[in-house]
Amino acid sequence: MSEEKTKEQELQAIIEKIGPLDEKAMEKARARMDILTKPQGSLGRMEDLAVQLAGIHGDFFPVDFRKRVVVMAADHGVTEEGISAYPSEVTAQMAANFTGGGAAINVFSRQGGVEVEVVDVGIRVDNNLPGVKRVRVKAGSDNFRRRPAMSRLEALEALLAGIECAREAAEDGIKVLATGEMGIGNTTASSAVMAALSGYETSLVVGRGAGLDDEKLLHKQKVVAEALDMHKPDPKDPIGVLSLVGGLEIAALTGLILGAASRRIPVVIDGFISGTAALTAVEMCSNARYYLVPSHLSAESGHALLMDYLNLQPYIHMGMRLGEGTGAVLAMHLLEVAARVTLEMATFEDARVSNKEVEKEEEVGSESRGAEQ
């Protein structure tokens, strides 16, 4: 059996472990939400989040839990086409900044008590950065405007690297994962993957990335459109799409999501690049969607369309477009609040507070019984 076939079987074995949410646990969570000292439904989407977390966990979600953001880093050959405002050297430089604690993701994570794991999936510079987890598949993807971004085997290796990160997180006792990324050129690859899988026109999904002007934006859109026309990726083959026009960190994030879902760990997804990985994961396994918590709405133009396509509604709107996992870490607080509200907020009975809604239901029930008699 070929190595590629063996890895596809490994991936399929993980996908087959991803089941639906636990309906009984969700019913239990909804019932508890309805008897807490508040009008029913008054906490809005916070209640929906608490119910989703219960469905993932199989019971009320624990109050104290360890959190980790996994920042996948890789370079992109398509930067040769002049589609980024920054040189590719910045990928390695920022990876070093992450491990040095000086990046935005470090500040956000320190405030939120979130562990930061930086993973080299395909940084071009081979310098064994201290503090960086090394699962390097290759020295960056190839220029997909000229040739496939990577082989199918390399795409599978990146996917399985992400799955392995999820396995290690679970064994470390991590209860919530967040997706982060670093890779100059990765909004271009993400746009190509999203367009290939969703069918959206490139002009709708290709944005300014790290700050392109109008002329360079049009060039970026042209590069993506020409690449898709040349490769003609099959939307029914997500691995093939990653191989032709994707990125190593996008593939690894896809694997991270699938691996987490197979272990019933919720994944807080960040912005456009993470969202593209989530789309790819859902295209591989529809049940993976149940384990996604959309953090924020990125200012990157394609992200709103991406969230609509996945039928996800981000919790935070702050005009952020940095990446790194910053929006996902910021939203971690919401999961903690949802868990604490479920278990720490008093019920009407506990607090000896009159519950007019329950009393009204009892009165209606009593009247109905009287009418029957």
C-alpha positions in Angstrom: 0.0 0.0 0.0 1.3 3.5 -0.9 2.2 6.0 1.8 -0.4 8.3 0.4 -3.1 5.7 0.7 -2.0 4.8 4.3 -2.2 8.5 5.4 -5.7 8.9 3.7 -6.8 5.9 5.8 -5.4 7.5 9.0 -7.3 10.7 8.2 -10.5 8.8 7.5 -10.2 6.9 10.8 -10.2 10.3 12.6 -13.1 11.6 10.6 -15.2 8.5 11.4 -14.8 9.3 15.2 -16.5 12.7 14.8 -20.1 12.3 15.9 -23.0 14.7 16.5 -23.6 16.7 19.7 -25.1 14.9 22.7 -28.8 15.8 22.6 -29.5 14.7 26.1 -26.8 16.9 27.5 -28.1 19.8 25.5 -31.6 19.2 26.8 -30.3 19.2 30.3 -28.4 22.4 29.8 -31.5 24.1 28.2 -33.6 23.0 31.1 -31.2 24.4 33.6 -30.9 27.7 31.7 -34.7 28.0 32.0 -34.8 27.8 35.8 -31.9 30.2 36.5 -32.7 33.5 38.1 -33.4 35.5 34.9 -36.2 35.7 32.3 -36.0 32.8 29.9 -33.7 33.5 27.0 -32.5 36.8 28.4 -28.8 35.9 28.1 -29.3 35.5 24.4 -26.5 33.7 22.5 -24.7 33.1 25.8 -27.3 30.5 26.5 -26.9 28.9 23.0 -23.2 28.7 23.7 -23.7 27.0 27.0 -26.0 24.4 25.4 -23.5 23.8 22.5 -20.6 23.3 25.0 -22.8 20.8 26.9 -23.5 19.0 23.7 -19.8 18.8 22.9 -18.7 17.7 26.4 -21.6 15.3 27.1 -22.6 17.2 30.3 -22.3 20.7 31.8 -19.0 22.1 30.6 -16.4 22.4 33.4 -15.9 25.8 35.0 -12.1 25.6 35.4 -10.4 24.4 32.2 -7.1 24.7 30.4 -7.0 26.6 27.1 -4.5 26.6 24.3 -4.1 28.5 21.0 -2.2 26.7 18.4 -0.4 29.1 16.0 0.4 27.2 12.8 3.2 28.9 10.8 4.2 28.4 7.1 5.4 30.3 4.1 3.8 30.6 0.7 5.5 30.4 -2.7 2.8 32.6 -4.2 4.5 35.6 -2.6 6.7 35.5 -5.7 3.8 37.0 -7.5 3.9 40.2 -5.4 0.6 39.6 -3.6 1.7 40.7 -0.2 2.7 44.0 1.4 5.4 42.2 3.5 8.3 39.9 2.5 8.2 36.2 3.3 11.0 36.6 5.9 8.5 38.1 8.3 7.0 34.6 8.9 10.1 33.4 10.7 10.6 36.7 12.4 7.1 36.7 13.8 7.4 33.1 14.9 10.4 34.2 17.0 8.3 37.1 18.3 5.6 34.7 19.4 8.0 32.5 21.4 9.6 35.7 22.8 6.3 36.8 24.1 6.2 40.1 22.3 3.3 39.6 19.8 -0.3 40.6 20.1 -1.3 36.9 20.6 1.0 36.7 23.6 -0.5 39.8 25.2 -4.1 38.5 24.6 -3.2 35.1 25.9 -1.5 36.3 29.0 -4.5 38.3 29.9 -6.8 35.3 29.3 -4.7 32.6 30.8 -4.3 30.8 27.4 -1.3 28.7 26.5 0.4 29.6 23.2 1.8 26.8 21.1 3.7 27.8 17.9 4.1 25.1 15.3 6.4 25.2 12.3 4.6 23.4 9.5 6.5 25.0 6.7 8.5 28.1 7.5 11.0 28.6 4.7 13.9 29.5 6.9 15.2 26.3 8.5 16.6 27.7 11.8 15.1 25.5 14.5 13.6 28.4 16.4 13.7 27.9 20.2 10.3 27.3 21.6 8.7 26.4 18.3 7.2 22.9 17.8 8.7 21.5 14.6 6.5 19.4 12.3 7.9 20.9 9.1 6.5 19.2 6.1 8.5 21.3 3.6 10.1 24.7 3.3 7.0 26.5 2.4 4.4 25.8 -0.3 5.2 26.2 -3.9 3.9 29.1 -6.1 0.4 27.8 -7.0 0.2 30.4 -9.8 2.8 28.3 -11.6 2.4 24.7 -10.1 0.5 22.9 -7.3 1.1 24.4 -3.9 2.1 20.9 -2.6 1.7 17.3 -3.4 -1.3 15.4 -2.1 1.0 13.5 0.2 2.4 16.7 1.7 -1.2 18.0 2.2 -2.0 14.8 4.1 1.1 15.1 6.2 0.1 18.7 7.2 -3.4 17.5 8.0 -2.1 14.7 10.2 0.4 17.1 11.9 -2.6 19.2 13.0 -4.5 16.1 14.2 -1.4 15.1 16.2 -1.4 18.6 17.8 -5.0 18.0 18.9 -4.1 14.6 20.3 -1.3 16.0 22.3 -3.5 18.9 23.6 -6.1 16.4 24.7 -3.5 14.3 26.5 -2.2 17.5 28.2 -5.7 18.1 29.6 -6.6 21.0 27.3 -10.4 21.4 27.2 -10.7 24.2 24.6 -8.5 24.9 21.6 -8.2 28.0 19.5 -6.8 28.4 16.0 -4.0 30.8 15.1 -1.7 31.2 12.1 1.2 33.1 10.7 2.3 33.0 7.1 2.9 35.9 4.7 0.7 35.3 1.7 -1.9 33.2 3.5 -4.9 35.3 2.8 -4.2 34.7 -0.9 -4.1 30.9 -0.4 -7.2 31.1 1.8 -9.1 33.1 -0.8 -8.2 30.5 -3.4 -9.3 27.6 -1.2 -12.5 29.4 -0.2 -13.4 30.2 -3.9 -12.6 26.6 -4.9 -14.8 25.0 -2.2 -17.7 27.5 -2.2 -17.9 28.6 -5.8 -17.8 32.3 -4.9 -16.2 34.7 -7.4 -12.6 35.6 -6.6 -13.5 39.3 -6.6 -15.8 38.7 -3.6 -13.4 36.6 -1.5 -9.9 38.2 -2.2 -9.3 41.0 0.2 -6.5 43.4 1.1 -4.7 41.1 3.5 -2.0 43.0 5.4 -2.9 46.3 3.6 -2.7 46.2 -0.2 -3.6 49.3 -2.2 -6.2 49.1 -5.0 -3.8 48.3 -7.7 -2.2 45.4 -5.8 -5.6 44.2 -4.7 -6.6 43.8 -8.4 -3.3 42.0 -9.1 -4.0 39.6 -6.2 -7.5 38.9 -7.4 -6.0 38.2 -10.9 -3.4 35.8 -9.5 -6.0 33.8 -7.6 -8.4 33.7 -10.6 -5.7 32.5 -13.0 -4.5 29.9 -10.6 -8.0 28.5 -10.2 -8.5 28.5 -13.9 -5.2 26.7 -14.4 -5.6 24.0 -11.7 -9.4 23.6 -11.9 -9.6 22.1 -8.3 -12.5 19.8 -7.6 -14.7 21.2 -4.7 -15.7 17.6 -3.9 -12.0 16.8 -3.1 -11.0 19.1 -0.2 -7.6 17.5 0.1 -7.0 18.1 -3.6 -8.0 21.7 -3.2 -5.4 22.1 -0.4 -2.8 20.4 -2.5 -3.4 22.6 -5.5 -4.0 26.1 -4.1 -3.7 25.8 -0.3 -1.1 26.4 2.4 0.6 24.1 4.8 -0.7 26.0 7.9 -4.2 26.0 6.5 -4.0 22.2 6.1 -2.6 21.8 9.6 -5.4 24.0 11.1 -7.9 21.8 9.2 -6.3 18.8 10.9 -6.4 20.5 14.2 -10.1 21.1 13.9 -10.8 17.5 12.9 -8.6 16.1 15.6 -10.2 18.2 18.3 -13.7 17.3 17.1 -12.8 13.6 17.2 -12.0 14.1 20.9 -15.0 16.3 21.6 -13.0 19.4 22.2 -14.5 22.7 21.2 -12.5 24.8 18.7 -12.7 28.6 18.8 -11.9 29.7 15.3 -10.2 33.0 14.5 -10.6 35.0 11.3 -10.4 34.4 7.6 -7.5 32.0 7.4 -8.8 29.9 10.3 -12.3 30.1 8.9 -11.0 28.7 5.6 -9.5 25.8 7.5 -12.9 25.3 9.2 -14.6 25.3 5.8 -12.2 22.7 4.6 -12.8 20.6 7.7 -16.6 20.8 7.4 -16.3 19.8 3.7 -14.4 16.7 4.8 -16.8 16.0 7.7 -20.1 17.8 8.1 -20.3 16.9 11.9 -17.1 19.0 12.4 -19.2 22.1 12.3 -20.8 21.3 15.6 -17.5 21.8 17.4 -16.8 25.2 16.0 -17.1 28.4 18.0 -16.8 31.5 15.7 -14.9 34.2 17.6 -15.0 37.4 15.7 -15.9 38.9 12.3 -12.7 39.8 10.5 -12.4 42.9 8.5 -11.0 40.8 5.6 -13.6 41.0 2.9 -14.3 37.3 2.4 -14.8 36.5 6.0 -18.5 37.6 6.3 -19.3 35.5 3.2 -17.4 32.5 4.7 -19.3 32.7 8.0 -22.6 32.9 6.1 -21.6 29.9 4.0 -20.9 27.9 7.2 -24.1 29.3 8.8 -22.0 30.6 11.7 -22.5 33.9 13.5 -19.4 35.4 15.1 -19.7 36.6 18.6 -17.4 39.7 18.4 -17.3 42.6 15.9 -14.3 44.8 16.4 -12.9 45.3 12.9 -9.8 43.1 13.7 -7.8 41.4 10.9 -4.5 40.6 12.5 -4.7 36.8 12.7 -2.4 34.9 15.0 -5.5 33.7 16.9 -6.1 37.1 18.5 -9.9 37.1 18.0 -10.2 33.5 19.1 -8.3 34.1 22.3 -10.4 37.2 23.0 -13.5 35.1 22.7 -12.3 32.4 25.1 -13.7 34.6 27.9 -17.2 33.9 26.5 -16.8 30.2 26.9 -15.7 30.6 30.5 -18.7 32.8 31.3 -21.1 30.4 29.6 -19.7 27.5 31.7 -19.9 29.6 34.9 -23.4 30.8 34.3 -24.6 27.2 33.8 -23.1 25.9 37.1 -22.7 29.0 39.4 -25.9 31.0 38.8 -28.6 30.3 41.3 -32.0 28.8 40.2 -35.2 30.4 41.3 -35.7 27.7 43.9 -32.1 28.1 45.2 -32.5 31.8 45.6 -36.1 31.7 46.8 -37.0 34.1 44.0 -40.5 34.0 42.5 -40.5 32.7 39.0 -43.6 34.3 37.3 -43.0 32.3 34.1 -43.0 29.0 35.8 -46.0 30.0 38.0 -47.9 31.1 34.9 -47.2 27.7 33.2 -48.5 26.0 36.4 -51.6 28.1 36.4 -52.3 27.3 32.7 -51.7 23.6 33.4 -54.1 23.7 36.4 -56.8 25.5 34.3 -56.4 22.9 31.6 -56.8 20.0 34.1 -59.9 21.7 35.6 -61.5 22.1 32.2 -60.9 18.4 31.4 -62.6 17.4 34.7 
